[in-house]
């Protein structure tokens, strides 16, 4: 036999990588550079807030570390303790950079906890209204309409004035203000899902009402809720700053961004602009970054709204 070389067959092509819904979501989200910028900015803000005790040159909550002689120092001046106040100091001598970093912790905490609690309450109420129907739905939705007809700032102001100052009181007030947004959104989505075949199949199998609602209908209502969470988180942060600016939010010993802005408002015309401007910029960047992410989430989770 002749030593003839057998033809080599080409290796089989590698199987195409399956694109899961999560990968499709991530790919669609990162196609928008503005949204990626907003996500990166928000991640940086969160990181700075978490690392505040490590990188802040001063603890603004420790009144023994605050020197009144350092009040209203312009940016770049050296304090009496020997460290540089890169953003200046406020009217009582607190380092403004430290106050902003610790204030971000309060703003993000209030926004996160109030958003999670309001979403849980609102989703439960909306699902019950959509699934029960009849008079139960009518009564719940009239309560939701009444809640949404009132100005959020006014309701939160009344609640905080009655509950008192403190982070927990602000969170309770914001939850009572925001739950209706989630209830209306989930109720509308759940009404559509309730008419689908899988709900009829679950009912024909004898599944309990609670399991049908929370195990089958609820997962299909999460897409709009995720968008509402981002929007309402930014709204909660701005409301907390508004309440603190008006003097009914947090005490002066726990400076949030709203408290810092309020402390410098009286010095704006005297030239000490930095006391209000820098905390205001930090608040603005936080809200804008969250809204950029929320806007892209809305487009990705609802392709019909894609611009």
TORTOR-257184 format. One record per atom (N, C-alpha, C, O): z, x, y; residue in one letter. Coordinates in steps of 0.2 Angstrom, whole numbers, plus 2048, in hexadecimal, padded with zeros to 3 digits. Atoms other than C-alpha are relative to their C-alpha. Layout:
BEGIN
ZXYA;...
This chain:
BEGIN
8008047FAX;800800800X;800804806X;80380A806X;8007FC7FAX;7FC806811X;8067FE805X;8097F9805X;7FA8017FCX;80A80981DX;7FE7FD807X;7FE80080CX;8028037FAX;8057FC82AX;8067FD803X;80A7F97FFX;7FA8027FCX;8117F7837X;8007F8800X;7FB7F5803X;8008077FFX;8167E5836X;8017FE807X;80580180BX;8008027F8X;8147DB847X;8087FE801X;80B7FA7FDX;7F98027FEX;8257D984FX;8007FA804X;7FC7F9809X;7FF8077FDX;82A7C8854X;804801806X;80A804806X;7FC8007FAX;8317C5866X;8077FD7FEX;8077F77FBX;7F9803801X;8447C1866X;7FF7F9803X;7FC7F8808X;8008077FEX;8477AE868X;803800807X;808804809X;7FE8007F9X;84A7AA87BX;8087FE800X;80A7F97FCX;7F98017FFX;85C7A9880X;8017F8802X;7FD7F6806X;8008077FEX;862797881X;8027FF807X;80780380AX;7FE8017F9X;863790892X;8077FE801X;80A7FA7FDX;7F98027FEX;87478F89AX;8017F9802X;7FE7F7807X;7FF8077FEX;87A77E89AX;8047FF807X;809802808X;7FD8017FAX;87E7788ABX;8057FA800X;8037F4800X;7FB805800X;88E76E8ABX;8017FD806X;7FF7FF80CX;7FF8047FAX;8937618B8X;804805805X;80380580BX;7FC7FC7FBX;8A076E8BFX;7FB805803X;7FC807809X;8047FB7FEX;89377C8C0X;7FB7FD805X;7F980080AX;8048037FBX;8877708C9X;8037FE806X;8007FF80CX;7FC8017FAX;89476B8D5X;801806804X;80080680AX;7FF7FA7FDX;89977D8D9X;7F9803803X;7F9805809X;8077FD7FDX;8867828DBX;7FE7FC806X;7FC7FF80BX;8028047FAX;8837738E7X;804801806X;80280180BX;7FC7FF7FAX;8927768F1X;7FF807804X;7FF80780AX;8017F97FDX;88F7898F4X;7F8801802X;7F7806805X;8068007FDX;87D7858F9X;8007FF808X;7FC80180BX;7FF8027F9X;88478090AX;804806803X;80A807801X;7FC7FA7FDX;889790914X;8057FE805X;80B801805X;7FA8037FBX;893786921X;8067FE7FCX;80B7FF7FEX;7FB802804X;89D77E913X;8048067FDX;80A8067FCX;7FD7FA803X;8A078F90BX;804804805X;80A806804X;7FC7FD7FAX;8A679691CX;8067FC801X;80B7FF802X;7FA8057FFX;8B278791EX;8058027FAX;80B8027FBX;7FB7FF806X;8B978A90CX;803807801X;8098087FFX;7FD7F97FFX;8BB79D910X;805800805X;80A803804X;7FC8007FBX;8C379A920X;8077FC7FEX;80C7FE800X;7FA803803X;8CF78D918X;8048047FBX;80A8047FCX;7FD7FB805X;8D379990AX;804805804X;80A807802X;7FD7FB7FCX;8D77A6917X;8067FD803X;80C801804X;7FA8037FCX;8E379A921X;8057FF7FBX;80B8007FCX;7FB802805X;8EC795911X;8038077FEX;8098077FDX;7FD7F9802X;8EE7A890CX;805802805X;80A805804X;7FC7FE7FBX;8F57AC91DX;8067FC800X;80C7FF802X;7FA804800X;90179D91CX;8058027FBX;80B8027FCX;7FC7FE806X;9077A290BX;804807801X;8098087FFX;7FD7F97FFX;90A7B4910X;803801807X;805807808X;7FD7FF7FAX;9127B0920X;807804800X;808808805X;7FA7FC800X;9237B791BX;7FF8077FFX;80380B801X;8017F9802X;91B7C7916X;7FD804806X;7FE80A807X;8047FD7FBX;90F7CA925X;8037FE807X;80180280CX;7FE8027F9X;9187C1934X;805805802X;80A8077FEX;7FB7FB7FEX;9227CE93EX;8067FD802X;80B801803X;7FA8037FEX;92F7C1942X;8017F97FDX;7FC7F67FBX;7FF806803X;9377B293AX;8027FB806X;8077FB809X;7FF8057FAX;9357A4948X;8067FB7FFX;8087F8803X;7FB805801X;94279993FX;807804801X;80C800801X;7F97FC7FFX;9507A7941X;801801807X;7FE80580AX;7FE8007F9X;9577A4952X;803806802X;803808808X;7FD7FA7FEX;9617B4951X;7FB806801X;7FD80B804X;8057FB800X;9517BE950X;7FB7FF807X;7F7803808X;8048017FAX;94A7B6960X;804802806X;809800807X;7FD7FE7FAX;94D7BE971X;7FD7FD806X;7F77FD807X;8038037FAX;94B7B4981X;7FD804805X;7F9802808X;8037FC7FCX;9477C398AX;7F88027FEX;7F5804803X;8077FF802X;9377C4980X;7FB7FA802X;7F67F97FFX;8048067FFX;9317B3986X;7FA801805X;7FA805809X;8078007FCX;91F7B098DX;7FD807801X;7FA808806X;8037F9800X;91A7C2989X;7F87FF7FEX;7F67FB7FAX;807801801X;9077C398AX;7FD8037F9X;8018087F7X;8037FD807X;8FC7C897AX;800808801X;7FD80A806X;8007F9801X;8FE7DA975X;806804803X;80780A802X;7FA7FD7FEX;90F7DD97DX;8058017FBX;8057FE7F5X;7FB7FE805X;91D7E5974X;8077FD801X;8097FC807X;7FA804800X;92D7DB970X;806805801X;80580B801X;7FA7FC7FFX;93F7E1973X;8028037F9X;8058087F9X;7FE7FD807X;9407E4960X;7FB8067FEX;7FC8097F9X;8057FB801X;9317F0961X;7FA7FF7FCX;7F68037FCX;806801804X;9237E7958X;7FB7FD806X;7FE7FA80BX;8058027FBX;9137E2961X;7FF7F87FFX;7FD7F67F9X;802807800X;9107CF965X;7F97FF802X;7F77FF807X;8078007FFX;8FE7CF962X;7FD7F9804X;7F87F9807X;8038077FDX;8FC7BC968X;8057FE805X;8057F9808X;7FB8027FBX;90B7BD974X;8067FC7FEX;8077FC7F7X;7FA804802X;91B7B3974X;8007F9804X;7FD7F8809X;7FF8077FDX;9207A1978X;805800805X;808805807X;7FB8007FBX;92C79B985X;8078017FEX;80B802803X;7FA7FE802X;93B79F97BX;8018077FCX;8068097FAX;8007F9802X;9367B0975X;7FE8017F9X;7FE8067F6X;802800807X;92F7AC964X;7F9804800X;7F5802804X;8077FD801X;9207B795EX;7FB7FA7FEX;7FC7F77F9X;805806801X;9117AB95FX;7FC8017F9X;7FB7FC7F6X;8047FF806X;9087B3950X;8057FE7FAX;8027FB7F5X;7FB803805X;9187B0945X;8007F9800X;8007F67FBX;800807800X;91979F94BX;7FA7FC7FEX;7FB7F77FBX;806803803X;90779B947X;8008007F9X;7FE7FB7F5X;8017FF807X;9087A2936X;8057FB7FCX;8047F87F7X;7FB804803X;918798932X;7FE7F9802X;8007F47FDX;8028067FEX;91178993BX;7FB7FD7FBX;7FA7F77FAX;805802805X;90278992FX;8037FE7FAX;8007F97F7X;7FD802806X;90E788921X;8027F9800X;8017F57FBX;7FE8077FFX;915778928X;7FA7FB800X;7FA7F67FCX;8068057FFX;90477092CX;7FD7FF7F9X;7FB7FA7F7X;803801806X;8FD77491BX;8047FC7FBX;8027F97F7X;7FC803804X;90C76E912X;8007F8801X;8007F47FCX;8018077FEX;90C75E91BX;7FA7FC7FEX;7FA7F77FBX;806803801X;8FA75B919X;7FF7FF7F8X;7FC7FA7F6X;801800807X;8FA75F906X;8047FB7FDX;8027F77F9X;7FC805803X;909755901X;7FF7F9802X;7FF7F47FEX;8028077FEX;90574690CX;7FA7FD7FDX;7F97F77FBX;807802803X;8F3746905X;8017FE7F9X;7FE7F97F7X;7FF801807X;8F97478F3X;8037F97FFX;8017F57FBX;7FC806801X;9067398F5X;7FC7FA802X;7FC7F57FFX;8048057FEX;8FB72E8FFX;7FA7FE7FBX;7F97F87FAX;805801805X;8ED7308F3X;8027FC7FAX;7FF7F87F7X;7FD803806X;8F872C8E4X;8017F8801X;8007F47FDX;7FF8077FFX;8FE71C8ECX;7FA7FC802X;7FA7F67FFX;8068037FFX;8EE7178F3X;7FB7FE7FAX;7F97F97FAX;805801806X;8E47198E3X;8037FB7FBX;8007F67F9X;7FD805805X;8F170F8D9X;7FF7F9803X;7FE7F4800X;8008067FDX;8F17018E6X;7F97FD800X;7F77F77FEX;807802800X;8DE7018E7X;7FD7FE7F9X;7FA7F97F8X;802801807X;8DC7018D4X;8037F97FEX;7FF7F57FBX;7FD807802X;8E86F28D2X;7FC7FB803X;7FB7F5800X;8048057FDX;8DF6E88DFX;7F97FF7FDX;7F87F97FCX;807801802X;8CE6EB8D8X;8007FD7F9X;7FC7F97F7X;800802807X;8D36E88C6X;8037F97FFX;8017F57FBX;7FC806800X;8DF6D98C9X;7FC7FA803X;7FB7F5800X;8048057FDX;8D46D08D5X;8047FA802X;80A7FA802X;7FC8067FEX;8D86BE8DCX;804801805X;80380580AX;7FB7FF7FAX;8E76BC8E7X;803806800X;805808806X;7FD7FA800X;8EE6CC8E2X;7FC805804X;7FE809809X;8047FC7FCX;8DF6D58E9X;8007FE807X;80080280CX;8008037FAX;8DE6CA8F8X;807802804X;80680580AX;7F97FE7FDX;8F16CE8FCX;800807802X;802809807X;8007F97FFX;8EF6E08FAX;7FB802805X;7FD80780AX;8057FE7FBX;8DF6E2904X;8027FD807X;80080180CX;7FE8027F9X;8E66D8913X;805804802X;806806808X;7FB7FB7FEX;8F56E4913X;7FC806802X;7FE80A807X;8047FA7FEX;8E86F2913X;7FD7FF807X;7FD80480BX;8048027FAX;8DE6EA921X;805801806X;80380380BX;7FB8007FBX;8EE6E892BX;802807802X;803809807X;7FE7F97FFX;8F36FA928X;7FA804804X;7FC808809X;8057FC7FDX;8E270192DX;7FE7FD807X;7FB80180BX;8018027F9X;8E16F693DX;805803805X;80380280BX;7FB7FD7FBX;8F06FF945X;7FE807801X;7FC80B7FCX;8027F97FFX;8ED71094DX;8058047FCX;80B8037FCX;7FC7FB804X;8F371E942X;805804804X;80B804802X;7FB7FC7FCX;8FC728950X;8057FB802X;80B7FE801X;7FB8047FEX;905719956X;8057FE7FAX;80B7FE7FBX;7FC802806X;90B714944X;8058067FEX;80B8057FDX;7FC7FA802X;910726940X;806802805X;80B804803X;7FB7FE7FBX;919728951X;8067FB7FFX;80C7FD800X;7FB805801X;92371894EX;8058027F9X;80B8027FAX;7FC7FF806X;92871D93CX;804807801X;80A8077FEX;7FC7FA800X;92D72F940X;8067FF805X;80B802804X;7FB8017FBX;93772994FX;8067FC7FDX;80C7FD7FEX;7FB803804X;94071E943X;8048047FAX;80A8037F9X;7FE7FC805X;94272A935X;804806802X;8088087FFX;7FD7FA7FEX;94773993FX;7FB8067FFX;7F68057FCX;8047FA800X;94074B940X;8018037F9X;8068037F6X;8007FC806X;93C756931X;7F97FF7FCX;7F67FA7FDX;806800803X;92E75A926X;7FF7FB7FBX;7FA7F77FAX;800806805X;93374D918X;7FF7FA804X;7FB7F5801X;8018067FCX;933740926X;7F97FF802X;7F67FA802X;8078017FEX;92274492CX;7FB7FF7FAX;7F77FB7FBX;804802806X;91B74491AX;8007F97FEX;7FB7F67FDX;7FF807802X;922733917X;7FC7FC805X;7F97F7803X;8048047FBX;91B72C927X;7F88017FFX;7F57FC800X;8077FF801X;90A734924X;7FD7FC7FAX;7F87FA7F9X;802803806X;90972D912X;8007F8802X;7FB7F57FFX;8018077FEX;90D71B919X;7FA7FF805X;7F87F9805X;8068017FBX;8FF71D926X;7FA8017FCX;7F57FD7FDX;8067FE803X;8F272491AX;7FE7FD7F9X;7F87FD7F7X;801803807X;8F471B909X;7FA7FB800X;7F77FA7FBX;804805800X;8E970D90FX;7F8802800X;7F47FF7FDX;8077FD800X;8D9718911X;7FE8017F9X;7F97FF7F7X;8027FE807X;8DA71D8FFX;8007F97FCX;7FB7F87F8X;800806804X;8DE70B8F9X;7F97FC801X;7F67FA7FCX;8078037FFX;8CE704901X;7FA8037FDX;7F68007FAX;8057FC803X;8C37128FBX;8007FF7F8X;7FB7FD7F6X;800800807X;8C97118E9X;7FF7F87FEX;7FC7F77F9X;801807802X;8C96FE8E9X;7F87FE800X;7F67FB7FBX;807801800X;8B66FE8EEX;7FD8037FAX;7F88007F7X;8037FC806X;8B270B8E1X;8027FC7F9X;7FD7FC7F5X;7FE803807X;8BC7028D3X;7FD7F97FFX;7FC7F87F9X;803807801X;8B46F18D6X;7F98017FDX;7F77FD7F9X;8077FF803X;8A36F98D2X;8018027F9X;7FD8007F4X;7FF7FE806X;8AA7028C3X;8037FB7FBX;8017FB7F5X;7FD806804X;8B36F28BDX;7FA7FC7FCX;7FC7F97F7X;805804802X;8A26EA8BAX;7FC8037FAX;7F78017F8X;8047FC805X;89B6F88AEX;8027FE7F9X;8087FC7F8X;7FF801807X;89A6F789CX;8068037FCX;8098007F8X;7FA7FC804X;8A7704897X;8067FC801X;80B7FD7FDX;7FA8047FFX;8B46F989FX;8017FA7FBX;8067F87F9X;800806805X;8AF6EA895X;8018027F9X;8047FF7F5X;7FF7FD807X;8AF6F5885X;8078027FFX;80A8007FAX;7F87FE801X;8C16FB889X;8047FA7FFX;8097FA7FCX;7FD806801X;8C66E988BX;7FF7FD7FAX;8047FA7F7X;801803807X;8BE6E387BX;8048047FBX;8058017F5X;7FC7FC805X;8C76F1872X;8077FF800X;80B8017FCX;7F9802800X;8D76EA877X;805805804X;80B805803X;7FC7FC7FDX;8DD6F8882X;8047FD806X;8027F8809X;7FC8037FBX;8EB6F588EX;7FD800807X;7F8805808X;8038007F9X;8E76F18A1X;801807803X;7FD80A806X;7FF7FA7FDX;8F07018A6X;7FC8067FEX;7F980A802X;8047FB803X;8E670C89AX;7F97FF803X;7F5804804X;8068017FDX;8D67048A0X;7FF802807X;7FA805809X;8007FF7F9X;8DA7068B2X;800808801X;7FC80B804X;7FE7F97FEX;8E17188B2X;7FC8057FCX;7FC80B7FEX;8037FB805X;8D87208A3X;7F87FF801X;7F58047FFX;808801800X;8C67198A6X;7FD7FE807X;7F8801809X;8038027FAX;8C47118B7X;802806805X;7FD808809X;7FE7FB7FBX;8CE71E8C1X;7FC806800X;7FA809806X;8047FA7FFX;8C472E8BCX;7F97FF803X;7F7804806X;8078017FDX;8B47268C2X;8017FE807X;7FC7FD80BX;7FF8027F9X;8BC7228D3X;802806804X;80480680AX;7FD7FA7FDX;8C27348D7X;7FB804805X;7FD807809X;8047FD7FCX;8B273A8DFX;8017FF808X;80280380CX;7FF8017F9X;8B47318F0X;807801802X;808803808X;7F97FE7FEX;8C77348EFX;801807802X;804809807X;8007F87FFX;8C47478EFX;7FE801808X;80180580BX;8037FF7FAX;8BA7458FFX;8057FD805X;80780080BX;7FB8037FCX;8C8739907X;806805801X;809805806X;7FA7FB7FFX;8D5746903X;7FF805805X;804807809X;8017FA7FBX;8CD75490DX;8007FD807X;80380080BX;8008037F9X;8CA74891CX;8077FF802X;809800808X;7FA8027FFX;8DB74191BX;805806801X;80A806805X;7FC7FA7FFX;8E3752919X;800803807X;80580580AX;8017FE7F9X;8DB758929X;8037FB805X;8067FD80AX;7FD8057FCX;8E1748931X;807800800X;80B800806X;7F8800801X;8F374A92BX;802806804X;807806808X;7FE7FA7FDX;8F375C932X;8007FE808X;80580180CX;8018017F9X;8ED756943X;8067FB802X;8087FB808X;7FA8057FEX;8FA747943X;806803800X;80A802805X;7FA7FC800X;90875393FX;801804807X;80680480AX;8007FC7F9X;90375E94EX;8017FB806X;8047FD80AX;7FF8057FAX;90274E959X;8077FE801X;80A7FE806X;7F9802800X;913748954X;805806802X;809804806X;7FC7FB7FEX;91B759956X;7FF802808X;80380480BX;8017FF7F9X;91275B967X;8047FB804X;8067FC80AX;7FC8067FCX;91A74A96DX;8078017FFX;80B7FD803X;7F97FF801X;92B751967X;8037FC7FBX;80A7FC7FBX;7FD804805X;92E745959X;7FF8037F9X;8017FF7F4X;8027FD806X;92875094BX;8058057FDX;80A8027FAX;7FB7FB802X;931760947X;805803806X;80280280BX;7FC7FE7FBX;940767950X;7FD807803X;7F980A800X;8027FA7FDX;93E77695CX;8028067FCX;7FF80C7FCX;7FE7FB804X;94778194FX;7FB8027FAX;7FB8077F7X;8057FF805X;93877F943X;7F97FF803X;7F67F9803X;8068017FCX;92978294DX;7F97FF7FCX;7F78047F8X;806801803X;91977A946X;7FB801806X;7FC80380BX;8057FE7FBX;90877C94FX;8017FB806X;7FF7FD80BX;7FF8057FAX;90B76C959X;806802804X;80580180AX;7FA7FE7FCX;91C77295FX;7FE806804X;80080680AX;8027FA7FCX;914783964X;7FC7FE806X;7FC80080BX;8048027FAX;90777A96EX;8047FC805X;8027FD80BX;7FC8037FBX;91376F976X;805805804X;80680380AX;7FC7FB7FCX;91E77E97BX;7FC803805X;7FF80580BX;8047FC7FBX;910786984X;7FC7FB805X;7F97FE80AX;8048057FBX;90977698DX;803801807X;7FF80080CX;7FD7FF7F9X;91577899CX;7FE806803X;7FF807809X;8027F97FDX;90F78A99EX;7F9801801X;7F7806804X;8077FF800X;8FD78799EX;7FD801807X;7F9806808X;8027FF7F9X;8FB7869B1X;803806803X;801808808X;7FD7FA7FDX;9067959B4X;7FD8067FDX;7FF80C7FFX;8047FA803X;8FA7A19AAX;8028027F9X;7FE8067F6X;7FE7FE807X;9037A2999X;7FC7FB7FBX;7FF7F77F8X;805804804X;8F479A990X;8018017F9X;8007FC7F5X;8007FE807X;8F77A3980X;8057FC7FCX;8047FB7F6X;7FB804804X;90679897BX;7FE7FA7FDX;8007F87F7X;803806803X;8FC789978X;7F98017FDX;7F77FE7F9X;8077FF802X;8EA790976X;8008027F9X;7FC8007F5X;8017FD806X;8ED79B967X;8037FB7FAX;7FF7FA7F5X;7FE805805X;8F778D95DX;7FB7FB7FFX;7F97F87FAX;805805800X;8EA781962X;7F98027FCX;7F67FE7F9X;8067FD804X;8DC78C95BX;8018007F9X;7FD7FF7F5X;7FE800807X;8E578E94BX;8007F97FDX;7FD7F87F7X;800807803X;8E777B949X;7F87FE800X;7F67FB7FBX;807802800X;8D477994EX;7FC8037FAX;7F98007F7X;8047FC806X;8CE786941X;8027FD7F9X;7FE7FC7F5X;7FD803807X;8D977E933X;7FC7F97FFX;7FA7F87FAX;803807800X;8D276C937X;7F98017FFX;7F67FD7FAX;8077FF800X;8C0772939X;7FE8037F9X;7F98007F6X;8027FD807X;8C077C928X;8017FB7FBX;7FD7FA7F6X;7FF805804X;8C776D91FX;7FA7FB800X;7F87F97FBX;8068057FFX;8BA761926X;7F98037FEX;7F57FF7FBX;8067FE803X;8AC76D922X;8008007F8X;7FA7FE7F6X;800800807X;8B176E910X;8007F87FEX;7FC7F77F9X;800807801X;8B475B910X;7F97FD801X;7F67F97FDX;8068027FFX;8A3758917X;7FB8027FBX;7F67FE7F9X;8047FE805X;89A76290AX;8027FC7F9X;7FE7FB7F5X;7FE803806X;8A475A8FCX;7FD7F9800X;7FC7F67FBX;803807800X;89E749902X;7F98007FEX;7F77FC7FBX;807800801X;88C74E901X;7FF8027F8X;7FA7FF7F5X;8017FE807X;88E7568F0X;8027FB7FBX;7FF7FA7F6X;7FE805804X;8987488E8X;7FC7FA800X;7FD7F67FCX;8048067FFX;88D73B8EFX;7F9802802X;7F7803808X;8067FD7FEX;87B7428EEX;7FB7FB805X;7F77FE808X;8048057FCX;8747328F7X;802802808X;7FE80080CX;7FE7FE7F9X;87D739907X;7FD807802X;7FF809807X;8027F97FEX;87574A906X;7FB800806X;7F67FC806X;8047FF7F9X;86D74F917X;7FA8037FEX;7F6804803X;
